[in-house]
Amino acid sequence: MAKTVTLYKIFIASPSDLKEERSMIEEIIDELNLSTFIDANIKIELKKWETHVNPDIGEYPQQVINNDIGDDYDIFLGMLWSKFGSPTEKYGSGTEEEFYRAYSKYKKDPTSIGIMFYFKQTALPLDKIDTASLNSIREFKSKLGDNGVLYWEYNTIEEFQKLLRIQLTRKIKDLNKQDQNTTTIVKVEEIEEEIELGVLDYIELGEESFKNVEEILLRMTDAIEWIGKRFNERTAEINKQTSLHPDLGTKARKRLVNAAADDMISFNARLSAEIPLFSSTYRKAIDSFSNATKISIGIKADELEDIEFAIQAIDTFVETIVDSSGECISFRDSLDDFPRMTKEFNRAKRMSSAIVSDLIQEFEVAINLVRALRQEFDEYKSMY
């Protein structure tokens, strides 16, 4: 049976170094079409040069893309990382020209289009660093800020997936609140939906997941405090033995130093086991609360209060993460400043520093995603 839906078109603009993200966007849109928006009678269509541009001749290559893509889309989604792209007749790259076409449309009518822009922050291998491109990206990012465009940064494909799922849903809902005459109404074959979890189920899952996250964070904090204490004890013992025995042999000193290396190896094993658990569990919690918010259209204030109470607890959790991240940074810096002693110690120290750096990055991702969730909920709540 056919039904009438509101169609929103999204155009992706990026150079070729973000193929994984472009593929991920398509998966997210398919998921949203089959879940979040199916009851709201909303459908999203993706426009990209891979599927919407045909071989042709224009004044210059980008003109062919411009002609085939046109201006018939509701959201411009831009991304940049290591490449700025090939210059066009008018701009520094195709992506830049595509952005300014969308921005021009926005300036004429801010209700006609939504603009989303993301910058990937993952470090590049030395052999892939293009200084000219990075300088162009830095300059373009600065211009975005000058033009009042709010952009987001991310480090991993997983973080991008979470951010986009939250923010794209919010952007579509914002557009849907505006005059629907600016969008396309189409008829599609209705898909039979298999209803699974409800809002209270998702709230319960989120609360359970964050309880588990707090336990994992406590174990990691204990491990960091333990290694810090052991490190101080080993240092004091080395200083004591050196003072009591000025003629202490090299082998004896190495044994003392390598005992500290053994402590760090134990610490590395503990943290290496906990970080993946922390990552997967807090992501599950954020997904659960985000899903609860998305399906809460038309629910009563009591359920909204349940979600808000849970998110307030997450806000407190973020404060804890910020404190823990500061402790990790201090510990990592003290490790990096410690002199090289033995090969065993140096190897363990490098591994500890790398593992703690991974945890710090995971903390940053968690804070970013929680803030996006809070923004999503606050904007949704303002509708009521």
C-alpha positions, -999 to +999 in steps of 0.1 A: +000+000+000+014+034-010+016+063+015+026+100+013+059+110+028+080+141+030+113+137+011+145+154+022+176+153-001+211+153+013+242+162-008+276+150+003+307+170-006+342+158+002+375+149-015+384+113-022+402+106+011+369+102+030+354+072+012+347+053+044+327+082+058+308+085+025+298+049+027+289+052+064+265+081+056+246+059+032+243+032+059+230+057+085+204+071+061+192+036+053+189+029+090+170+062+097+146+056+069+138+021+083+135+032+119+135+067+132+115+084+105+092+057+093+064+067+117+069+104+110+064+097+072+098+111+064+122+097+038+158+108+032+175+106-002+212+108-007+228+127-035+265+122-044+286+125-075+292+087-076+255+081-083+241+114-096+267+126-120+270+114-156+299+117-181+295+150-199+313+181-211+311+215-193+331+247-191+353+229-165+349+195-148+333+208-116+306+225-138+295+190-149+290+180-113+272+213-105+248+208-134+239+172-125+236+178-087+219+211-091+205+230-061+177+206-054+187+193-020+177+202+016+210+195+035+246+201+025+269+178+043+306+186+038+337+168+051+375+175+050+405+156+063+439+154+045+430+166+010+415+199+001+407+187-034+415+197-070+411+235-078+383+246-100+380+277-122+365+297-093+376+281-061+404+263-044+387+229-047+355+213-058+344+208-022+349+245-015+329+255-046+301+231-036+300+246-001+297+282-014+269+272-038+250+258-008+260+288+014+247+312-013+214+294-013+213+297+025+221+334+024+191+340+001+168+319+023+180+304+056+150+281+057+157+266+023+187+245+033+206+231+063+244+231+063+265+205+082+303+204+081+328+179+097+366+179+100+384+147+106+413+151+131+430+117+129+467+121+126+482+114+091+513+092+083+543+114+074+542+102+038+506+113+033+510+149+047+503+175+021+513+208+036+495+229+009+462+210+014+464+213+052+470+250+050+441+254+026+419+233+050+429+255+079+421+287+060+388+273+048+379+262+084+386+298+096+363+312+069+335+289+080+337+304+115+337+339+100+306+331+081+288+318+112+289+281+102+292+258+132+313+227+123+322+196+143+354+177+146+359+140+151+387+115+154+374+080+145+348+066+121+329+053+151+327+088+166+316+103+132+289+076+130+275+085+165+277+122+159+260+121+125+232+099+136+223+123+164+229+155+145+213+145+112+182+134+130+180+167+147+186+186+115+158+167+097+134+174+125+143+211+124+136+212+087+104+193+091+091+220+115+095+246+088+072+252+059+068+218+042+062+234+009+100+237+006+103+200+005+092+173-018+061+151-011+062+117-026+044+084-024+063+052-015+054+017-009+048+013+028+072-010+047+058-032+074+076-022+106+086-047+133+083-028+166+109-038+191+120-015+219+101+015+233+112+047+250+112+032+285+131+002+273+158+025+258+160+046+290+165+014+311+192+001+287+209+035+289+208+036+327+222+000+329+249+008+305+260+039+323+261+021+356+285-004+339+305+025+325+309+040+360+322+006+373+347+004+344+358+040+350+364+032+387+385+002+378+406+023+354+410+051+379+421+025+405+447+012+380+461+047+373+463+055+410+480+021+416+507+026+390+513+062+402+518+050+437+540+021+426+560+044+404+567+067+433+576+038+456+600+023+430+616+057+425+620+062+463+636+027+465+661+034+438+671+067+454+673+050+488+695+021+476+717+045+456+722+066+487+729+037+510+751+019+485+770+045+465+789+016+448+757-002+439+765-022+407+749-017+374+731-050+375+715-043+408+703-009+396+689-025+365+669-050+386+654-021+406+645-002+374+631-033+357+609-040+387+592-007+377+590-019+342+571-050+354+547-028+372+540-009+341+535-041+321+508-052+346+492-017+344+492-019+306+475-052+307+448-039+330+441-008+310+442-026+276+414-048+288+392-020+302+394+006+274+375-014+248+348-022+274+346+015+283+343+025+247+316+000+237+296+005+269+293+043+269+285+042+231+257+018+239+244+041+266+244+071+243+227+052+215+200+041+240+193+076+252+194+090+217+169+064+205+147+072+235+147+109+225+141+102+188+110+080+193+095+103+220+074+124+196+041+130+212+048+113+245+038+128+278+059+150+300+066+122+325+086+103+300+105+135+290+113+140+327+126+104+328+150+111+299+161+144+313+168+129+347+190+102+331+208+128+310+215+149+340+233+119+355+253+117+323+263+154+327+277+145+361+295+116+346+311+139+321+325+160+349+341+128+363+356+120+329+371+155+326+388+151+360+400+116+350+413+129+317+433+156+336+449+129+358+458+108+328+474+137+310+495+145+341+506+109+345+514+105+308+535+137+309+554+125+339+561+092+321+573+110+290+596+132+311+612+103+329+647+095+315+655+063+296+669+037+320+669+002+305+655-013+273+628-031+293+618+001+312+618+022+280+596-003+262+571-005+290+571+033+294+564+038+257+536+013+258+521+029+290+522+063+274+505+051+242+478+033+261+471+063+284+470+085+252+444+061+238+423+065+269+426+103+269+413+102+233+385+079+242+375+104+270+375+132+245+352+112+222+329+104+250+326+141+261+319+151+225+292+126+220+275+133+254+274+170+246+258+163+213+232+141+230+225+169+255+221+194+227+198+170+209+176+165+239+175+203+249+164+212+214+138+185+213+125+195+248+121+231+236+094+219+212+071+211+242 
